Amino acid sequence: MVLIRVLGPFGAEVNGESVPLGGPRQRGVLALLVAARGQVVSVDRLIEDLWRGEPPSRALASLQAYVSNLRRLLEPGRPPRT
């Protein structure tokens, strides 16, 4: 079970174990998705919000890496690329 804490320090637990969520932008991806409450968040919106309108040329690759890292952390039993 995944538990996301949003009151107090932002954090996550998987099966009762605290998960290191990484740097500020990776944590920001998770925060934006949690705040969307199950709604689809477009790649463009994520990039706009994460880099505050000034994304680097490799923003898409960075975003994909953040999502991949979060999936690996929050779904440790999930096979890669599924």
mmCIF file of the N, C-alpha and C atoms, coordinates in Angstrom:
data_MODEL
# 
_entry.id   MODEL 
# 
loop_
_atom_site.group_PDB 
_atom_site.id 
_atom_site.type_symbol 
_atom_site.label_atom_id 
_atom_site.label_alt_id 
_atom_site.label_comp_id 
_atom_site.label_asym_id 
_atom_site.label_entity_id 
_atom_site.label_seq_id 
_atom_site.pdbx_PDB_ins_code 
_atom_site.Cartn_x 
_atom_site.Cartn_y 
_atom_site.Cartn_z 
_atom_site.occupancy 
_atom_site.B_iso_or_equiv 
_atom_site.pdbx_formal_charge 
_atom_site.auth_seq_id 
_atom_site.auth_comp_id 
_atom_site.auth_asym_id 
_atom_site.auth_atom_id 
_atom_site.pdbx_PDB_model_num 
ATOM 1   N N  . MET A 1 1  ? 0.837  -1.174 0.000   1.00 0.00 ? 1  MET A N  1 
ATOM 2   C CA . MET A 1 1  ? 0.000  0.000  0.000   1.00 0.00 ? 1  MET A CA 1 
ATOM 3   C C  . MET A 1 1  ? 0.889  1.248  0.000   1.00 0.00 ? 1  MET A C  1 
ATOM 4   N N  . VAL A 1 2  ? 0.494  2.240  -0.781  1.00 0.00 ? 2  VAL A N  1 
ATOM 5   C CA . VAL A 1 2  ? 1.231  3.498  -0.871  1.00 0.00 ? 2  VAL A CA 1 
ATOM 6   C C  . VAL A 1 2  ? 0.475  4.551  -0.067  1.00 0.00 ? 2  VAL A C  1 
ATOM 7   N N  . LEU A 1 3  ? 1.212  5.251  0.796   1.00 0.00 ? 3  LEU A N  1 
ATOM 8   C CA . LEU A 1 3  ? 0.655  6.341  1.578   1.00 0.00 ? 3  LEU A CA 1 
ATOM 9   C C  . LEU A 1 3  ? 1.431  7.601  1.235   1.00 0.00 ? 3  LEU A C  1 
ATOM 10  N N  . ILE A 1 4  ? 0.720  8.639  0.812   1.00 0.00 ? 4  ILE A N  1 
ATOM 11  C CA . ILE A 1 4  ? 1.330  9.934  0.495   1.00 0.00 ? 4  ILE A CA 1 
ATOM 12  C C  . ILE A 1 4  ? 0.928  10.902 1.600   1.00 0.00 ? 4  ILE A C  1 
ATOM 13  N N  . ARG A 1 5  ? 1.913  11.513 2.244   1.00 0.00 ? 5  ARG A N  1 
ATOM 14  C CA . ARG A 1 5  ? 1.648  12.500 3.295   1.00 0.00 ? 5  ARG A CA 1 
ATOM 15  C C  . ARG A 1 5  ? 1.734  13.902 2.685   1.00 0.00 ? 5  ARG A C  1 
ATOM 16  N N  . VAL A 1 6  ? 0.664  14.681 2.852   1.00 0.00 ? 6  VAL A N  1 
ATOM 17  C CA . VAL A 1 6  ? 0.660  16.039 2.310   1.00 0.00 ? 6  VAL A CA 1 
ATOM 18  C C  . VAL A 1 6  ? 0.536  17.098 3.402   1.00 0.00 ? 6  VAL A C  1 
ATOM 19  N N  . LEU A 1 7  ? 0.138  16.713 4.594   1.00 0.00 ? 7  LEU A N  1 
ATOM 20  C CA . LEU A 1 7  ? 0.091  17.638 5.720   1.00 0.00 ? 7  LEU A CA 1 
ATOM 21  C C  . LEU A 1 7  ? 1.356  17.423 6.534   1.00 0.00 ? 7  LEU A C  1 
ATOM 22  N N  . GLY A 1 8  ? 2.027  18.503 6.879   1.00 0.00 ? 8  GLY A N  1 
ATOM 23  C CA . GLY A 1 8  ? 3.344  18.380 7.505   1.00 0.00 ? 8  GLY A CA 1 
ATOM 24  C C  . GLY A 1 8  ? 4.359  18.144 6.407   1.00 0.00 ? 8  GLY A C  1 
ATOM 25  N N  . PRO A 1 9  ? 5.436  17.440 6.711   1.00 0.00 ? 9  PRO A N  1 
ATOM 26  C CA . PRO A 1 9  ? 6.442  17.182 5.669   1.00 0.00 ? 9  PRO A CA 1 
ATOM 27  C C  . PRO A 1 9  ? 5.869  16.287 4.557   1.00 0.00 ? 9  PRO A C  1 
ATOM 28  N N  . PHE A 1 10 ? 6.055  16.696 3.318   1.00 0.00 ? 10 PHE A N  1 
ATOM 29  C CA . PHE A 1 10 ? 5.604  15.900 2.169   1.00 0.00 ? 10 PHE A CA 1 
ATOM 30  C C  . PHE A 1 10 ? 6.433  14.626 2.120   1.00 0.00 ? 10 PHE A C  1 
ATOM 31  N N  . GLY A 1 11 ? 5.779  13.480 2.012   1.00 0.00 ? 11 GLY A N  1 
ATOM 32  C CA . GLY A 1 11 ? 6.519  12.231 1.981   1.00 0.00 ? 11 GLY A CA 1 
ATOM 33  C C  . GLY A 1 11 ? 5.652  11.091 1.513   1.00 0.00 ? 11 GLY A C  1 
ATOM 34  N N  . ALA A 1 12 ? 6.272  9.920  1.428   1.00 0.00 ? 12 ALA A N  1 
ATOM 35  C CA . ALA A 1 12 ? 5.556  8.726  0.985   1.00 0.00 ? 12 ALA A CA 1 
ATOM 36  C C  . ALA A 1 12 ? 6.065  7.512  1.733   1.00 0.00 ? 12 ALA A C  1 
ATOM 37  N N  . GLU A 1 13 ? 5.175  6.535  1.874   1.00 0.00 ? 13 GLU A N  1 
ATOM 38  C CA . GLU A 1 13 ? 5.517  5.240  2.446   1.00 0.00 ? 13 GLU A CA 1 
ATOM 39  C C  . GLU A 1 13 ? 4.978  4.161  1.528   1.00 0.00 ? 13 GLU A C  1 
ATOM 40  N N  . VAL A 1 14 ? 5.739  3.097  1.388   1.00 0.00 ? 14 VAL A N  1 
ATOM 41  C CA . VAL A 1 14 ? 5.291  1.919  0.649   1.00 0.00 ? 14 VAL A CA 1 
ATOM 42  C C  . VAL A 1 14 ? 5.362  0.753  1.615   1.00 0.00 ? 14 VAL A C  1 
ATOM 43  N N  . ASN A 1 15 ? 4.212  0.136  1.868   1.00 0.00 ? 15 ASN A N  1 
ATOM 44  C CA . ASN A 1 15 ? 4.116  -0.980 2.810   1.00 0.00 ? 15 ASN A CA 1 
ATOM 45  C C  . ASN A 1 15 ? 4.724  -0.628 4.161   1.00 0.00 ? 15 ASN A C  1 
ATOM 46  N N  . GLY A 1 16 ? 4.462  0.599  4.632   1.00 0.00 ? 16 GLY A N  1 
ATOM 47  C CA . GLY A 1 16 ? 4.923  1.040  5.939   1.00 0.00 ? 16 GLY A CA 1 
ATOM 48  C C  . GLY A 1 16 ? 6.348  1.538  5.999   1.00 0.00 ? 16 GLY A C  1 
ATOM 49  N N  . GLU A 1 17 ? 7.079  1.472  4.892   1.00 0.00 ? 17 GLU A N  1 
ATOM 50  C CA . GLU A 1 17 ? 8.471  1.926  4.842   1.00 0.00 ? 17 GLU A CA 1 
ATOM 51  C C  . GLU A 1 17 ? 8.545  3.288  4.153   1.00 0.00 ? 17 GLU A C  1 
ATOM 52  N N  . SER A 1 18 ? 9.255  4.220  4.780   1.00 0.00 ? 18 SER A N  1 
ATOM 53  C CA . SER A 1 18 ? 9.450  5.538  4.184   1.00 0.00 ? 18 SER A CA 1 
ATOM 54  C C  . SER A 1 18 ? 10.240 5.414  2.882   1.00 0.00 ? 18 SER A C  1 
ATOM 55  N N  . VAL A 1 19 ? 9.861  6.204  1.884   1.00 0.00 ? 19 VAL A N  1 
ATOM 56  C CA . VAL A 1 19 ? 10.494 6.171  0.567   1.00 0.00 ? 19 VAL A CA 1 
ATOM 57  C C  . VAL A 1 19 ? 11.183 7.509  0.311   1.00 0.00 ? 19 VAL A C  1 
ATOM 58  N N  . PRO A 1 20 ? 12.469 7.496  -0.061  1.00 0.00 ? 20 PRO A N  1 
ATOM 59  C CA . PRO A 1 20 ? 13.140 8.754  -0.407  1.00 0.00 ? 20 PRO A CA 1 
ATOM 60  C C  . PRO A 1 20 ? 12.649 9.234  -1.772  1.00 0.00 ? 20 PRO A C  1 
ATOM 61  N N  . LEU A 1 21 ? 12.014 10.382 -1.802  1.00 0.00 ? 21 LEU A N  1 
ATOM 62  C CA . LEU A 1 21 ? 11.368 10.843 -3.035  1.00 0.00 ? 21 LEU A CA 1 
ATOM 63  C C  . LEU A 1 21 ? 12.276 11.603 -3.987  1.00 0.00 ? 21 LEU A C  1 
ATOM 64  N N  . GLY A 1 22 ? 13.516 11.802 -3.639  1.00 0.00 ? 22 GLY A N  1 
ATOM 65  C CA . GLY A 1 22 ? 14.436 12.464 -4.552  1.00 0.00 ? 22 GLY A CA 1 
ATOM 66  C C  . GLY A 1 22 ? 14.425 13.971 -4.387  1.00 0.00 ? 22 GLY A C  1 
ATOM 67  N N  . GLY A 1 23 ? 14.929 14.641 -5.408  1.00 0.00 ? 23 GLY A N  1 
ATOM 68  C CA . GLY A 1 23 ? 15.101 16.085 -5.377  1.00 0.00 ? 23 GLY A CA 1 
ATOM 69  C C  . GLY A 1 23 ? 13.811 16.868 -5.520  1.00 0.00 ? 23 GLY A C  1 
ATOM 70  N N  . PRO A 1 24 ? 13.938 18.186 -5.476  1.00 0.00 ? 24 PRO A N  1 
ATOM 71  C CA . PRO A 1 24 ? 12.747 19.044 -5.482  1.00 0.00 ? 24 PRO A CA 1 
ATOM 72  C C  . PRO A 1 24 ? 11.854 18.900 -6.711  1.00 0.00 ? 24 PRO A C  1 
ATOM 73  N N  . ARG A 1 25 ? 12.417 18.748 -7.879  1.00 0.00 ? 25 ARG A N  1 
ATOM 74  C CA . ARG A 1 25 ? 11.559 18.628 -9.073  1.00 0.00 ? 25 ARG A CA 1 
ATOM 75  C C  . ARG A 1 25 ? 10.868 17.279 -9.121  1.00 0.00 ? 25 ARG A C  1 
ATOM 76  N N  . GLN A 1 26 ? 11.569 16.231 -8.736  1.00 0.00 ? 26 GLN A N  1 
ATOM 77  C CA . GLN A 1 26 ? 10.935 14.907 -8.709  1.00 0.00 ? 26 GLN A CA 1 
ATOM 78  C C  . GLN A 1 26 ? 9.813  14.903 -7.675  1.00 0.00 ? 26 GLN A C  1 
ATOM 79  N N  . ARG A 1 27 ? 10.042 15.498 -6.525  1.00 0.00 ? 27 ARG A N  1 
ATOM 80  C CA . ARG A 1 27 ? 9.004  15.623 -5.509  1.00 0.00 ? 27 ARG A CA 1 
ATOM 81  C C  . ARG A 1 27 ? 7.862  16.500 -6.037  1.00 0.00 ? 27 ARG A C  1 
ATOM 82  N N  . GLY A 1 28 ? 8.219  17.511 -6.817  1.00 0.00 ? 28 GLY A N  1 
ATOM 83  C CA . GLY A 1 28 ? 7.218  18.387 -7.411  1.00 0.00 ? 28 GLY A CA 1 
ATOM 84  C C  . GLY A 1 28 ? 6.294  17.651 -8.367  1.00 0.00 ? 28 GLY A C  1 
ATOM 85  N N  . VAL A 1 29 ? 6.842  16.725 -9.136  1.00 0.00 ? 29 VAL A N  1 
ATOM 86  C CA . VAL A 1 29 ? 6.012  15.906 -10.042 1.00 0.00 ? 29 VAL A CA 1 
ATOM 87  C C  . VAL A 1 29 ? 4.961  15.166 -9.228  1.00 0.00 ? 29 VAL A C  1 
ATOM 88  N N  . LEU A 1 30 ? 5.400  14.510 -8.169  1.00 0.00 ? 30 LEU A N  1 
ATOM 89  C CA . LEU A 1 30 ? 4.458  13.760 -7.342  1.00 0.00 ? 30 LEU A CA 1 
ATOM 90  C C  . LEU A 1 30 ? 3.423  14.694 -6.716  1.00 0.00 ? 30 LEU A C  1 
ATOM 91  N N  . ALA A 1 31 ? 3.853  15.839 -6.227  1.00 0.00 ? 31 ALA A N  1 
ATOM 92  C CA . ALA A 1 31 ? 2.925  16.793 -5.612  1.00 0.00 ? 31 ALA A CA 1 
ATOM 93  C C  . ALA A 1 31 ? 1.882  17.278 -6.615  1.00 0.00 ? 31 ALA A C  1 
ATOM 94  N N  . LEU A 1 32 ? 2.307  17.566 -7.832  1.00 0.00 ? 32 LEU A N  1 
ATOM 95  C CA . LEU A 1 32 ? 1.356  18.013 -8.854  1.00 0.00 ? 32 LEU A CA 1 
ATOM 96  C C  . LEU A 1 32 ? 0.346  16.920 -9.190  1.00 0.00 ? 32 LEU A C  1 
ATOM 97  N N  . LEU A 1 33 ? 0.803  15.685 -9.256  1.00 0.00 ? 33 LEU A N  1 
ATOM 98  C CA . LEU A 1 33 ? -0.107 14.582 -9.559  1.00 0.00 ? 33 LEU A CA 1 
ATOM 99  C C  . LEU A 1 33 ? -1.074 14.323 -8.405  1.00 0.00 ? 33 LEU A C  1 
ATOM 100 N N  . VAL A 1 34 ? -0.582 14.409 -7.184  1.00 0.00 ? 34 VAL A N  1 
ATOM 101 C CA . VAL A 1 34 ? -1.451 14.225 -6.019  1.00 0.00 ? 34 VAL A CA 1 
ATOM 102 C C  . VAL A 1 34 ? -2.500 15.339 -5.973  1.00 0.00 ? 34 VAL A C  1 
ATOM 103 N N  . ALA A 1 35 ? -2.074 16.568 -6.220  1.00 0.00 ? 35 ALA A N  1 
ATOM 104 C CA . ALA A 1 35 ? -2.999 17.702 -6.185  1.00 0.00 ? 35 ALA A CA 1 
ATOM 105 C C  . ALA A 1 35 ? -4.075 17.599 -7.266  1.00 0.00 ? 35 ALA A C  1 
ATOM 106 N N  . ALA A 1 36 ? -3.778 16.911 -8.356  1.00 0.00 ? 36 ALA A N  1 
ATOM 107 C CA . ALA A 1 36 ? -4.752 16.751 -9.447  1.00 0.00 ? 36 ALA A CA 1 
ATOM 108 C C  . ALA A 1 36 ? -5.862 15.769 -9.082  1.00 0.00 ? 36 ALA A C  1 
ATOM 109 N N  . ARG A 1 37 ? -5.689 15.028 -8.004  1.00 0.00 ? 37 ARG A N  1 
ATOM 110 C CA . ARG A 1 37 ? -6.714 14.117 -7.476  1.00 0.00 ? 37 ARG A CA 1 
ATOM 111 C C  . ARG A 1 37 ? -7.320 13.192 -8.524  1.00 0.00 ? 37 ARG A C  1 
ATOM 112 N N  . GLY A 1 38 ? -6.464 12.494 -9.243  1.00 0.00 ? 38 GLY A N  1 
ATOM 113 C CA . GLY A 1 38 ? -6.935 11.507 -10.201 1.00 0.00 ? 38 GLY A CA 1 
ATOM 114 C C  . GLY A 1 38 ? -7.204 12.028 -11.599 1.00 0.00 ? 38 GLY A C  1 
ATOM 115 N N  . GLN A 1 39 ? -7.118 13.322 -11.800 1.00 0.00 ? 39 GLN A N  1 
ATOM 116 C CA . GLN A 1 39 ? -7.317 13.899 -13.126 1.00 0.00 ? 39 GLN A CA 1 
ATOM 117 C C  . GLN A 1 39 ? -6.020 13.798 -13.932 1.00 0.00 ? 39 GLN A C  1 
ATOM 118 N N  . VAL A 1 40 ? -6.142 13.758 -15.220 1.00 0.00 ? 40 VAL A N  1 
ATOM 119 C CA . VAL A 1 40 ? -4.979 13.722 -16.101 1.00 0.00 ? 40 VAL A CA 1 
ATOM 120 C C  . VAL A 1 40 ? -4.268 15.072 -16.027 1.00 0.00 ? 40 VAL A C  1 
ATOM 121 N N  . VAL A 1 41 ? -2.947 15.021 -15.901 1.00 0.00 ? 41 VAL A N  1 
ATOM 122 C CA . VAL A 1 41 ? -2.128 16.237 -15.928 1.00 0.00 ? 41 VAL A CA 1 
ATOM 123 C C  . VAL A 1 41 ? -1.256 16.141 -17.173 1.00 0.00 ? 41 VAL A C  1 
ATOM 124 N N  . SER A 1 42 ? -1.376 17.106 -18.059 1.00 0.00 ? 42 SER A N  1 
ATOM 125 C CA . SER A 1 42 ? -0.633 17.051 -19.318 1.00 0.00 ? 42 SER A CA 1 
ATOM 126 C C  . SER A 1 42 ? 0.855  17.250 -19.082 1.00 0.00 ? 42 SER A C  1 
ATOM 127 N N  . VAL A 1 43 ? 1.636  16.715 -19.999 1.00 0.00 ? 43 VAL A N  1 
ATOM 128 C CA . VAL A 1 43 ? 3.085  16.896 -19.961 1.00 0.00 ? 43 VAL A CA 1 
ATOM 129 C C  . VAL A 1 43 ? 3.416  18.381 -20.015 1.00 0.00 ? 43 VAL A C  1 
ATOM 130 N N  . ASP A 1 44 ? 2.717  19.120 -20.868 1.00 0.00 ? 44 ASP A N  1 
ATOM 131 C CA . ASP A 1 44 ? 2.970  20.558 -20.983 1.00 0.00 ? 44 ASP A CA 1 
ATOM 132 C C  . ASP A 1 44 ? 2.743  21.278 -19.660 1.00 0.00 ? 44 ASP A C  1 
ATOM 133 N N  . ARG A 1 45 ? 1.678  20.917 -18.963 1.00 0.00 ? 45 ARG A N  1 
ATOM 134 C CA . ARG A 1 45 ? 1.402  21.560 -17.677 1.00 0.00 ? 45 ARG A CA 1 
ATOM 135 C C  . ARG A 1 45 ? 2.467  21.194 -16.645 1.00 0.00 ? 45 ARG A C  1 
ATOM 136 N N  . LEU A 1 46 ? 2.856  19.924 -16.603 1.00 0.00 ? 46 LEU A N  1 
ATOM 137 C CA . LEU A 1 46 ? 3.906  19.521 -15.663 1.00 0.00 ? 46 LEU A CA 1 
ATOM 138 C C  . LEU A 1 46 ? 5.194  20.299 -15.918 1.00 0.00 ? 46 LEU A C  1 
ATOM 139 N N  . ILE A 1 47 ? 5.582  20.393 -17.175 1.00 0.00 ? 47 ILE A N  1 
ATOM 140 C CA . ILE A 1 47 ? 6.813  21.117 -17.521 1.00 0.00 ? 47 ILE A CA 1 
ATOM 141 C C  . ILE A 1 47 ? 6.677  22.588 -17.162 1.00 0.00 ? 47 ILE A C  1 
ATOM 142 N N  . GLU A 1 48 ? 5.540  23.187 -17.481 1.00 0.00 ? 48 GLU A N  1 
ATOM 143 C CA . GLU A 1 48 ? 5.309  24.609 -17.165 1.00 0.00 ? 48 GLU A CA 1 
ATOM 144 C C  . GLU A 1 48 ? 5.396  24.855 -15.661 1.00 0.00 ? 48 GLU A C  1 
ATOM 145 N N  . ASP A 1 49 ? 4.749  23.996 -14.885 1.00 0.00 ? 49 ASP A N  1 
ATOM 146 C CA . ASP A 1 49 ? 4.732  24.182 -13.437 1.00 0.00 ? 49 ASP A CA 1 
ATOM 147 C C  . ASP A 1 49 ? 6.082  23.876 -12.792 1.00 0.00 ? 49 ASP A C  1 
ATOM 148 N N  . LEU A 1 50 ? 6.768  22.857 -13.266 1.00 0.00 ? 50 LEU A N  1 
ATOM 149 C CA . LEU A 1 50 ? 8.053  22.479 -12.669 1.00 0.00 ? 50 LEU A CA 1 
ATOM 150 C C  . LEU A 1 50 ? 9.149  23.500 -12.916 1.00 0.00 ? 50 LEU A C  1 
ATOM 151 N N  . TRP A 1 51 ? 9.164  24.081 -14.111 1.00 0.00 ? 51 TRP A N  1 
ATOM 152 C CA . TRP A 1 51 ? 10.232 25.022 -14.461 1.00 0.00 ? 51 TRP A CA 1 
ATOM 153 C C  . TRP A 1 51 ? 9.742  26.467 -14.509 1.00 0.00 ? 51 TRP A C  1 
ATOM 154 N N  . ARG A 1 52 ? 8.516  26.695 -14.039 1.00 0.00 ? 52 ARG A N  1 
ATOM 155 C CA . ARG A 1 52 ? 7.951  28.039 -13.935 1.00 0.00 ? 52 ARG A CA 1 
ATOM 156 C C  . ARG A 1 52 ? 8.092  28.850 -15.218 1.00 0.00 ? 52 ARG A C  1 
ATOM 157 N N  . GLY A 1 53 ? 7.769  28.197 -16.327 1.00 0.00 ? 53 GLY A N  1 
ATOM 158 C CA . GLY A 1 53 ? 7.753  28.890 -17.607 1.00 0.00 ? 53 GLY A CA 1 
ATOM 159 C C  . GLY A 1 53 ? 9.091  29.015 -18.296 1.00 0.00 ? 53 GLY A C  1 
ATOM 160 N N  . GLU A 1 54 ? 10.156 28.498 -17.703 1.00 0.00 ? 54 GLU A N  1 
ATOM 161 C CA . GLU A 1 54 ? 11.487 28.573 -18.316 1.00 0.00 ? 54 GLU A CA 1 
ATOM 162 C C  . GLU A 1 54 ? 12.143 27.198 -18.351 1.00 0.00 ? 54 GLU A C  1 
ATOM 163 N N  . PRO A 1 55 ? 11.554 26.257 -19.095 1.00 0.00 ? 55 PRO A N  1 
ATOM 164 C CA . PRO A 1 55 ? 12.104 24.904 -19.101 1.00 0.00 ? 55 PRO A CA 1 
ATOM 165 C C  . PRO A 1 55 ? 13.412 24.824 -19.879 1.00 0.00 ? 55 PRO A C  1 
ATOM 166 N N  . PRO A 1 56 ? 14.295 23.922 -19.451 1.00 0.00 ? 56 PRO A N  1 
ATOM 167 C CA . PRO A 1 56 ? 15.517 23.689 -20.217 1.00 0.00 ? 56 PRO A CA 1 
ATOM 168 C C  . PRO A 1 56 ? 15.189 22.908 -21.484 1.00 0.00 ? 56 PRO A C  1 
ATOM 169 N N  . SER A 1 57 ? 16.136 22.807 -22.373 1.00 0.00 ? 57 SER A N  1 
ATOM 170 C CA . SER A 1 57 ? 15.900 22.105 -23.639 1.00 0.00 ? 57 SER A CA 1 
ATOM 171 C C  . SER A 1 57 ? 15.599 20.617 -23.417 1.00 0.00 ? 57 SER A C  1 
ATOM 172 N N  . ARG A 1 58 ? 16.078 20.040 -22.338 1.00 0.00 ? 58 ARG A N  1 
ATOM 173 C CA . ARG A 1 58 ? 15.865 18.619 -22.062 1.00 0.00 ? 58 ARG A CA 1 
ATOM 174 C C  . ARG A 1 58 ? 14.787 18.383 -21.006 1.00 0.00 ? 58 ARG A C  1 
ATOM 175 N N  . ALA A 1 59 ? 13.837 19.309 -20.894 1.00 0.00 ? 59 ALA A N  1 
ATOM 176 C CA . ALA A 1 59 ? 12.793 19.200 -19.872 1.00 0.00 ? 59 ALA A CA 1 
ATOM 177 C C  . ALA A 1 59 ? 11.982 17.915 -20.015 1.00 0.00 ? 59 ALA A C  1 
ATOM 178 N N  . LEU A 1 60 ? 11.625 17.546 -21.233 1.00 0.00 ? 60 LEU A N  1 
ATOM 179 C CA . LEU A 1 60 ? 10.825 16.333 -21.444 1.00 0.00 ? 60 LEU A CA 1 
ATOM 180 C C  . LEU A 1 60 ? 11.586 15.103 -20.974 1.00 0.00 ? 60 LEU A C  1 
ATOM 181 N N  . ALA A 1 61 ? 12.848 14.982 -21.317 1.00 0.00 ? 61 ALA A N  1 
ATOM 182 C CA . ALA A 1 61 ? 13.656 13.833 -20.878 1.00 0.00 ? 61 ALA A CA 1 
ATOM 183 C C  . ALA A 1 61 ? 13.772 13.813 -19.357 1.00 0.00 ? 61 ALA A C  1 
ATOM 184 N N  . SER A 1 62 ? 13.950 14.976 -18.757 1.00 0.00 ? 62 SER A N  1 
ATOM 185 C CA . SER A 1 62 ? 14.030 15.049 -17.295 1.00 0.00 ? 62 SER A CA 1 
ATOM 186 C C  . SER A 1 62 ? 12.717 14.615 -16.663 1.00 0.00 ? 62 SER A C  1 
ATOM 187 N N  . LEU A 1 63 ? 11.605 15.101 -17.197 1.00 0.00 ? 63 LEU A N  1 
ATOM 188 C CA . LEU A 1 63 ? 10.297 14.728 -16.671 1.00 0.00 ? 63 LEU A CA 1 
ATOM 189 C C  . LEU A 1 63 ? 10.083 13.219 -16.777 1.00 0.00 ? 63 LEU A C  1 
ATOM 190 N N  . GLN A 1 64 ? 10.441 12.639 -17.909 1.00 0.00 ? 64 GLN A N  1 
ATOM 191 C CA . GLN A 1 64 ? 10.292 11.192 -18.080 1.00 0.00 ? 64 GLN A CA 1 
ATOM 192 C C  . GLN A 1 64 ? 11.135 10.440 -17.055 1.00 0.00 ? 64 GLN A C  1 
ATOM 193 N N  . ALA A 1 65 ? 12.327 10.928 -16.758 1.00 0.00 ? 65 ALA A N  1 
ATOM 194 C CA . ALA A 1 65 ? 13.186 10.295 -15.753 1.00 0.00 ? 65 ALA A CA 1 
ATOM 195 C C  . ALA A 1 65 ? 12.554 10.409 -14.366 1.00 0.00 ? 65 ALA A C  1 
ATOM 196 N N  . TYR A 1 66 ? 11.990 11.579 -14.032 1.00 0.00 ? 66 TYR A N  1 
ATOM 197 C CA . TYR A 1 66 ? 11.342 11.744 -12.733 1.00 0.00 ? 66 TYR A CA 1 
ATOM 198 C C  . TYR A 1 66 ? 10.186 10.766 -12.569 1.00 0.00 ? 66 TYR A C  1 
ATOM 199 N N  . VAL A 1 67 ? 9.361  10.641 -13.597 1.00 0.00 ? 67 VAL A N  1 
ATOM 200 C CA . VAL A 1 67 ? 8.212  9.731  -13.534 1.00 0.00 ? 67 VAL A CA 1 
ATOM 201 C C  . VAL A 1 67 ? 8.695  8.287  -13.408 1.00 0.00 ? 67 VAL A C  1 
ATOM 202 N N  . SER A 1 68 ? 9.693  7.922  -14.169 1.00 0.00 ? 68 SER A N  1 
ATOM 203 C CA . SER A 1 68 ? 10.244 6.569  -14.086 1.00 0.00 ? 68 SER A CA 1 
ATOM 204 C C  . SER A 1 68 ? 10.788 6.281  -12.691 1.00 0.00 ? 68 SER A C  1 
ATOM 205 N N  . ASN A 1 69 ? 11.523 7.231  -12.132 1.00 0.00 ? 69 ASN A N  1 
ATOM 206 C CA . ASN A 1 69 ? 12.074 7.055  -10.782 1.00 0.00 ? 69 ASN A CA 1 
ATOM 207 C C  . ASN A 1 69 ? 10.964 6.908  -9.750  1.00 0.00 ? 69 ASN A C  1 
ATOM 208 N N  . LEU A 1 70 ? 9.933  7.736  -9.858  1.00 0.00 ? 70 LEU A N  1 
ATOM 209 C CA . LEU A 1 70 ? 8.824  7.654  -8.915  1.00 0.00 ? 70 LEU A CA 1 
ATOM 210 C C  . LEU A 1 70 ? 8.095  6.322  -9.033  1.00 0.00 ? 70 LEU A C  1 
ATOM 211 N N  . ARG A 1 71 ? 7.899  5.851  -10.246 1.00 0.00 ? 71 ARG A N  1 
ATOM 212 C CA . ARG A 1 71 ? 7.251  4.541  -10.421 1.00 0.00 ? 71 ARG A CA 1 
ATOM 213 C C  . ARG A 1 71 ? 8.077  3.442  -9.763  1.00 0.00 ? 71 ARG A C  1 
ATOM 214 N N  . ARG A 1 72 ? 9.385  3.502  -9.957  1.00 0.00 ? 72 ARG A N  1 
ATOM 215 C CA . ARG A 1 72 ? 10.260 2.484  -9.368  1.00 0.00 ? 72 ARG A CA 1 
ATOM 216 C C  . ARG A 1 72 ? 10.203 2.538  -7.835  1.00 0.00 ? 72 ARG A C  1 
ATOM 217 N N  . LEU A 1 73 ? 10.162 3.744  -7.270  1.00 0.00 ? 73 LEU A N  1 
ATOM 218 C CA . LEU A 1 73 ? 10.119 3.904  -5.820  1.00 0.00 ? 73 LEU A CA 1 
ATOM 219 C C  . LEU A 1 73 ? 8.773  3.509  -5.223  1.00 0.00 ? 73 LEU A C  1 
ATOM 220 N N  . LEU A 1 74 ? 7.692  3.913  -5.880  1.00 0.00 ? 74 LEU A N  1 
ATOM 221 C CA . LEU A 1 74 ? 6.356  3.712  -5.327  1.00 0.00 ? 74 LEU A CA 1 
ATOM 222 C C  . LEU A 1 74 ? 5.730  2.377  -5.698  1.00 0.00 ? 74 LEU A C  1 
ATOM 223 N N  . GLU A 1 75 ? 6.253  1.734  -6.734  1.00 0.00 ? 75 GLU A N  1 
ATOM 224 C CA . GLU A 1 75 ? 5.751  0.416  -7.160  1.00 0.00 ? 75 GLU A CA 1 
ATOM 225 C C  . GLU A 1 75 ? 6.937  -0.535 -7.308  1.00 0.00 ? 75 GLU A C  1 
ATOM 226 N N  . PRO A 1 76 ? 7.595  -0.874 -6.200  1.00 0.00 ? 76 PRO A N  1 
ATOM 227 C CA . PRO A 1 76 ? 8.830  -1.661 -6.298  1.00 0.00 ? 76 PRO A CA 1 
ATOM 228 C C  . PRO A 1 76 ? 8.657  -3.047 -6.935  1.00 0.00 ? 76 PRO A C  1 
ATOM 229 N N  . GLY A 1 77 ? 7.462  -3.622 -6.881  1.00 0.00 ? 77 GLY A N  1 
ATOM 230 C CA . GLY A 1 77 ? 7.245  -4.937 -7.467  1.00 0.00 ? 77 GLY A CA 1 
ATOM 231 C C  . GLY A 1 77 ? 6.844  -4.913 -8.924  1.00 0.00 ? 77 GLY A C  1 
ATOM 232 N N  . ARG A 1 78 ? 6.674  -3.737 -9.481  1.00 0.00 ? 78 ARG A N  1 
ATOM 233 C CA . ARG A 1 78 ? 6.213  -3.598 -10.866 1.00 0.00 ? 78 ARG A CA 1 
ATOM 234 C C  . ARG A 1 78 ? 7.361  -3.879 -11.824 1.00 0.00 ? 78 ARG A C  1 
ATOM 235 N N  . PRO A 1 79 ? 7.145  -4.755 -12.808 1.00 0.00 ? 79 PRO A N  1 
ATOM 236 C CA . PRO A 1 79 ? 8.199  -4.999 -13.811 1.00 0.00 ? 79 PRO A CA 1 
ATOM 237 C C  . PRO A 1 79 ? 8.505  -3.732 -14.605 1.00 0.00 ? 79 PRO A C  1 
ATOM 238 N N  . PRO A 1 80 ? 9.752  -3.544 -15.021 1.00 0.00 ? 80 PRO A N  1 
ATOM 239 C CA . PRO A 1 80 ? 10.097 -2.367 -15.809 1.00 0.00 ? 80 PRO A CA 1 
ATOM 240 C C  . PRO A 1 80 ? 9.276  -2.272 -17.094 1.00 0.00 ? 80 PRO A C  1 
ATOM 241 N N  . ARG A 1 81 ? 8.967  -1.033 -17.483 1.00 0.00 ? 81 ARG A N  1 
ATOM 242 C CA . ARG A 1 81 ? 8.273  -0.709 -18.724 1.00 0.00 ? 81 ARG A CA 1 
ATOM 243 C C  . ARG A 1 81 ? 6.872  -1.299 -18.840 1.00 0.00 ? 81 ARG A C  1 
ATOM 244 N N  . THR A 1 82 ? 6.191  -1.443 -17.699 1.00 0.00 ? 82 THR A N  1 
ATOM 245 C CA . THR A 1 82 ? 4.802  -1.916 -17.753 1.00 0.00 ? 82 THR A CA 1 
ATOM 246 C C  . THR A 1 82 ? 3.876  -0.871 -17.190 1.00 0.00 ? 82 THR A C  1 
# 
